[in-house]
Amino acid sequence: MDDRATSGDGEAGIVSFLRAGPPPDRLSFEGWQRWRTTRSAFIPAPRLSPDQYGALPTRRRALHDLHRTASHVNLGLQETPMSRRVTTLMRSRI
């Protein structure tokens, strides 16, 4: 199974950030290996200037927006002193 999807009009790779099929079952050995080897394969959305973004066709613009949303969701969390204190407090209460 390929982790890359294609759009209906033959533009391969335009929605490569979307996975085809169900998520891997990380409770099985095969699923864990698949997840482990593909988890860092995500490529964030490219930065576009306002002119480049405006020149995109409507469909490509919508896909770019979706890719940007996926990029923001996959950002790493930054630990700060305040977040560390909140984490400690919440863990002590749970």
PyMOL commands that set and color helices and strands:
alter all, ss='L'
color gray80, all
select helices_A, chain A and resi 29-38+50-55+58-73+81-93
alter helices_A, ss='H'
color red, helices_A
select strands_A, chain A and resi 5-6+12-15
alter strands_A, ss='S'
color yellow, strands_A
deselect
rebuild
show_as cartoon
